[in-house]
Structures are given as C-alpha cells and as structure tokens.
Amino acid sequence: MNKKLLWLLVIPAFFALKYLWNYENHWIEGHYTAPRYSRMHRNVQVHSFIKNSMTAPIFTDDTFVDFFRNGTYVMNWHNFEYGTYELEDSVVVLTNQDDETWQLKYERDDSTKVRSFAYQYPQGDSYEKPIKMDYRKNRNSSSYPFTLKNNQWRIKATEDLSTNEIIDRLQNMIGYYIKCVEWSNEEKFKFKFYSTPSPIRAAGYLFKARSRKKSDKWCEFFSNPDDCDESLQIIRQFLIENRLDWYRSINGYLRIIAALEDLQEGVGEYRE
C-alpha cells in the first residue's frame, strides 16, 4: 500500500479515536457539589481505610468533585485527592495520587439535569443508594478555582517549610478564594467562606485572622505545627498593620475581591 495513502487512513482514524475518548469524558465532565439537603450524609466505605461510618467525613460547602475532559479529576470529598479516571459503562474508575483505585457508579438524567454517584459495596458488584449531586459546567483553565494548580495548598507538606514556602501556600490559598468569588459571581450564587479550612475568615467585606484553635483543619496541611503557627502569624501581622487600608466601594463584590487581592499581595512582603 502506498505510504501516503496509509497516512491518509491512519490520521483520520487517530482523530476518530480521540473524539470517542473525549465524548466518553464529555458525558461526565463537570463540577459536582452535594445539594443542601444531603450535606450531612456521611460517606461510608469510600476507601478501605474508612472503617467506621460515624467517623467518615460529611459533606460541607467545601465539598466538590471535578471531572475534566482530559481524563483527570480533583476532589475534596472524603478527603482531598486527585488523579486520573476512566468511564466504563457508567462506572467511574478513579486512580488517585497514591495509586489507589476505587470506583463510583455514575447516573444522569438529562430531563431533570440530576447527577448522582453511588459507592460500591465492599464485596460484590452492587452499589449503595445513589447520592444526588448539583451539577455545573467546569473548565480546565487557570481562572477556574477547582483545578489542581489552584488547590496546591490542600496537599499536606511532607517536610518542614521555609518562610517563603509558607507564603507560597498562603498566596495559593488566597488565590483560590479570589477565583471562587469571581466564579460564584459568574454562576449567580454566594460563595461561603466559613467551611473552607483556612487561616482567615470573612467579616463583612473584610477578612480577619482565625485563632489557632479554630485553624486546626488548616494546620493539618503542615507536617510541622510551627510552620502552621508561622502562617497564622504572617496573616495576623499583615491584617494588624493594614486594617484601615481596605478598598472601599459601593459594590460589595468588588470590595471582597480587592480585599483578597490586597491580602494575597501583602503577605508577600514577609518573604525572606
């Protein structure tokens, strides 16, 4: 067979296979959150290390699952994890960053826009009662808050951090806040700050440092408690020194964005 003719056959076949792969992922790609009425639903048997249903994590306003068309996922559900996935006959097979594989049964109803996931029972091919999820479109871009790059601050440090590395983590977390506020404004709903494990809390259109006692979940992202204490001190010091410098605008959305941008840039002043 003529080589030129062979290439004319191979190239369309390649793009056809690529289209089919993207179509499969298109079926599930999106941003998923638990609806309000099921926020207290406990996640049972998500992984083998969750033994007791009473100690399993619960849904909060910070719970999300994002499936991207390129075959990657990021989720803050039973814990924070990320990795790759495959959709096989409505079963999502996930392989996380620790090379653990598990699966979810995926269901969708295009007439009602309902999406749901069900955990597999520890033994057998049956699944638990589906959990309905709110669905929104997502995008794999730098401005989208739920990408892995914008959630680096959630990955637990494995060693002591330098001051500059602590500031990197703070700025990544604040950047996540900024993108969440911008995204929620586009989506026409109010982003809630209180359930996100961070060293700051919203107070009107301003932000205040959380106490050490109320920053336990944030501190879990550090291997050394002293590093967490330093991160809290950096935030607290900046807010004390700049408490009158917040941007004032009639538009509350702009005030929130300006305050966060001021904070994100300001903590950089403490780099060594």
C-alpha positions as CSV (number, residue, x, y, z in Angstrom):
1,M,0.0,0.0,0.0
2,N,1.2,3.5,-0.9
3,K,2.7,5.1,2.3
4,K,0.9,8.4,1.5
5,L,-2.4,6.6,1.2
6,L,-1.7,4.7,4.5
7,W,-1.1,8.0,6.3
8,L,-4.4,9.4,4.9
9,L,-6.1,6.4,6.6
10,V,-4.2,6.5,9.9
11,I,-4.7,10.2,10.6
12,P,-8.5,10.2,10.4
13,A,-8.6,7.0,12.5
14,F,-6.5,8.6,15.2
15,F,-8.7,11.7,15.4
16,A,-11.8,9.5,15.4
17,L,-10.5,7.5,18.4
18,K,-9.6,10.8,20.1
19,Y,-13.1,12.1,19.5
20,L,-14.6,8.9,21.0
21,W,-12.4,9.3,24.1
22,N,-13.3,12.9,24.6
23,Y,-17.0,12.0,24.1
24,E,-16.9,9.5,26.9
25,N,-15.3,12.0,29.2
26,H,-17.8,14.7,28.0
27,W,-20.5,12.5,29.4
28,I,-19.3,13.1,32.9
29,E,-17.1,16.2,32.8
30,G,-18.2,18.9,35.2
31,H,-18.3,20.3,38.7
32,Y,-20.3,18.5,41.3
33,T,-21.4,19.5,44.8
34,A,-23.7,17.9,47.3
35,P,-27.2,19.6,47.5
36,R,-28.1,21.2,50.7
37,Y,-30.5,18.6,52.0
38,S,-27.7,15.9,51.8
39,R,-24.9,17.9,53.3
40,M,-24.9,15.8,56.4
41,H,-24.9,12.5,54.5
42,R,-21.9,10.5,55.8
43,N,-19.7,8.9,53.2
44,V,-19.4,5.2,54.0
45,Q,-16.9,2.8,52.5
46,V,-15.3,5.2,50.2
47,H,-11.9,3.6,50.7
48,S,-10.8,0.6,52.7
49,F,-9.3,2.9,55.3
50,I,-12.8,4.3,56.3
51,K,-13.9,1.6,58.8
52,N,-16.4,3.4,60.9
53,S,-19.4,5.1,59.4
54,M,-19.6,7.5,62.3
55,T,-16.1,8.8,61.7
56,A,-16.5,9.1,57.9
57,P,-16.3,12.6,56.6
58,I,-19.5,14.6,55.9
59,F,-20.5,16.9,53.1
60,T,-19.8,20.6,53.6
61,D,-20.0,23.7,51.4
62,D,-16.3,23.0,50.6
63,T,-17.1,19.6,49.2
64,F,-16.6,19.3,45.4
65,V,-15.7,16.9,42.7
66,D,-14.4,17.9,39.3
67,F,-14.0,15.6,36.3
68,F,-12.1,17.2,33.4
69,R,-12.4,16.0,29.8
70,N,-8.6,15.3,29.6
71,G,-9.1,12.3,32.0
72,T,-8.0,13.9,35.3
73,Y,-10.0,14.7,38.4
74,V,-9.7,16.8,41.5
75,M,-12.0,16.2,44.5
76,N,-12.4,17.4,48.1
77,W,-15.0,14.8,49.2
78,H,-14.0,12.2,51.7
79,N,-10.6,13.9,51.7
80,F,-8.6,15.9,49.1
81,E,-7.3,13.8,46.2
82,Y,-6.6,14.0,42.6
83,G,-5.6,11.6,39.8
84,T,-7.0,10.1,36.6
85,Y,-10.2,8.4,35.8
86,E,-11.9,6.3,33.2
87,L,-15.7,6.0,32.5
88,E,-16.7,2.4,31.7
89,D,-20.4,1.6,31.2
90,S,-21.4,4.3,33.7
91,V,-18.8,3.2,36.2
92,V,-16.1,5.8,37.0
93,V,-12.8,4.1,37.8
94,L,-10.5,6.5,39.7
95,T,-6.8,6.2,40.3
96,N,-5.6,8.7,42.8
97,Q,-2.2,10.2,43.6
98,D,-1.3,7.3,45.8
99,D,-2.1,4.8,43.0
100,E,-5.2,3.6,44.9
101,T,-8.0,2.6,42.6
102,W,-11.7,2.8,43.5
103,Q,-14.9,3.4,41.7
104,L,-18.3,5.1,41.7
105,K,-21.5,4.4,39.8
106,Y,-22.5,7.4,37.8
107,E,-26.1,8.3,36.8
108,R,-27.5,11.2,35.0
109,D,-31.0,12.3,33.9
110,D,-30.8,14.8,31.1
111,S,-34.5,15.7,31.5
112,T,-34.0,17.0,35.1
113,K,-30.2,17.7,35.0
114,V,-29.8,15.4,38.0
115,R,-26.5,13.7,38.5
116,S,-25.8,11.1,41.1
117,F,-23.0,8.9,42.4
118,A,-23.1,5.6,44.3
119,Y,-20.4,3.9,46.3
120,Q,-19.6,0.2,45.6
121,Y,-20.3,-2.2,48.5
122,P,-17.1,-3.7,49.9
123,Q,-17.9,-7.0,48.3
124,G,-19.7,-7.8,45.0
125,D,-20.9,-5.6,42.1
126,S,-23.8,-3.9,43.8
127,Y,-23.9,-0.2,44.8
128,E,-25.3,1.8,47.7
129,K,-28.2,4.2,47.3
130,P,-27.2,7.0,44.9
131,I,-26.3,10.4,46.3
132,K,-27.7,13.2,44.2
133,M,-25.3,16.0,43.3
134,D,-25.7,19.5,42.0
135,Y,-24.0,19.9,38.6
136,R,-22.4,22.8,36.9
137,K,-20.1,23.1,33.9
138,N,-16.4,23.4,34.6
139,R,-13.3,24.4,32.6
140,N,-9.7,23.4,32.8
141,S,-8.2,26.9,32.9
142,S,-6.1,29.0,35.3
143,S,-9.1,31.1,36.3
144,Y,-11.1,28.2,37.3
145,P,-10.8,27.6,41.1
146,F,-11.1,23.8,41.3
147,T,-8.0,22.8,39.3
148,L,-5.1,21.0,40.9
149,K,-2.8,24.0,40.4
150,N,-5.2,26.3,42.4
151,N,-5.5,23.7,45.2
152,Q,-1.9,23.0,45.9
153,W,-2.4,24.4,49.4
154,R,-4.6,21.4,50.2
155,I,-1.7,19.0,49.7
156,K,-0.1,18.1,53.0
157,A,3.5,19.1,53.3
158,T,5.8,16.2,53.9
159,E,8.7,18.2,55.4
160,D,9.4,21.4,57.2
161,L,8.7,24.5,55.1
162,S,10.8,27.7,54.7
163,T,9.1,31.1,55.3
164,N,8.9,31.6,51.5
165,E,7.3,28.2,51.0
166,I,4.7,29.0,53.7
167,I,3.9,32.3,51.9
168,D,3.6,30.4,48.6
169,R,1.0,28.2,50.3
170,L,-0.8,31.2,51.8
171,Q,-0.9,33.0,48.4
172,N,-2.2,29.9,46.6
173,M,-5.0,29.6,49.2
174,I,-5.9,33.2,48.9
175,G,-5.8,32.9,45.1
176,Y,-8.3,30.1,45.4
177,Y,-10.6,32.3,47.4
178,I,-10.3,35.1,44.7
179,K,-11.2,32.7,41.9
180,C,-14.0,31.2,43.9
181,V,-15.6,34.6,44.5
182,E,-15.2,35.5,40.8
183,W,-16.6,32.2,39.6
184,S,-19.6,32.2,42.0
185,N,-20.4,35.7,40.8
186,E,-20.5,34.4,37.3
187,E,-22.7,31.5,38.4
188,K,-25.0,33.8,40.4
189,F,-24.7,32.3,43.8
190,K,-23.0,33.3,47.0
191,F,-19.7,31.6,47.9
192,K,-19.4,30.7,51.6
193,F,-16.0,31.1,53.3
194,Y,-16.7,29.6,56.6
195,S,-16.4,25.9,55.6
196,T,-13.0,26.2,53.9
197,P,-10.1,25.2,56.1
198,S,-8.0,28.4,56.0
199,P,-6.3,30.8,58.5
200,I,-8.7,33.7,57.5
201,R,-12.4,34.3,58.0
202,A,-14.8,36.8,56.3
203,A,-16.2,39.6,58.4
204,G,-18.5,41.6,56.2
205,Y,-16.3,42.7,53.3
206,L,-13.1,42.5,55.3
207,F,-11.1,39.5,56.5
208,K,-9.7,38.6,59.9
209,A,-7.2,36.0,61.1
210,R,-8.6,32.9,62.7
211,S,-7.4,31.9,66.1
212,R,-5.0,28.9,66.4
213,K,-7.8,26.9,68.0
214,K,-10.1,27.5,65.0
215,S,-7.4,26.8,62.5
216,D,-6.9,23.1,63.2
217,K,-8.0,21.9,59.8
218,W,-5.7,24.4,58.1
219,C,-2.8,23.2,60.3
220,E,-3.4,19.6,59.1
221,F,-1.8,20.7,55.8
222,F,1.6,21.1,57.6
223,S,3.9,18.5,58.8
224,N,5.4,20.8,61.4
225,P,2.9,22.7,63.7
226,D,5.4,25.5,64.0
227,D,5.0,26.1,60.2
228,C,1.3,26.5,60.7
229,D,1.8,28.9,63.6
230,E,4.1,31.0,61.4
231,S,1.5,31.1,58.6
232,L,-1.1,32.4,61.1
233,Q,1.4,35.0,62.4
234,I,2.1,36.3,58.9
235,I,-1.7,36.7,58.2
236,R,-2.3,38.3,61.6
237,Q,0.7,40.7,61.3
238,F,-0.4,41.9,57.9
239,L,-4.0,42.4,58.9
240,I,-3.0,44.3,62.0
241,E,-0.7,46.6,60.1
242,N,-3.1,47.2,57.2
243,R,-6.5,47.0,58.9
244,L,-7.5,50.5,57.6
245,D,-6.2,50.1,54.0
246,W,-9.1,48.0,52.6
247,Y,-10.5,49.3,49.3
248,R,-13.9,50.9,49.7
249,S,-16.6,50.6,47.1
250,I,-20.3,50.6,46.9
251,N,-20.1,47.2,45.1
252,G,-19.7,44.5,47.7
253,Y,-18.3,42.0,45.2
254,L,-15.5,44.4,44.2
255,R,-14.7,45.1,47.8
256,I,-14.3,41.4,48.5
257,I,-12.1,40.9,45.5
258,A,-10.0,44.0,46.3
259,A,-9.6,42.9,50.0
260,L,-8.4,39.4,48.9
261,E,-6.0,40.8,46.3
262,D,-4.6,43.2,48.9
263,L,-4.1,40.3,51.3
264,Q,-2.6,38.0,48.7
265,E,0.0,40.6,47.7
266,G,0.5,41.8,51.2
267,V,1.7,38.5,52.7
268,G,4.4,38.5,50.1
269,E,6.0,41.4,52.0
270,Y,7.2,38.9,54.6
271,R,9.4,36.9,52.2
272,E,13.0,36.4,53.3
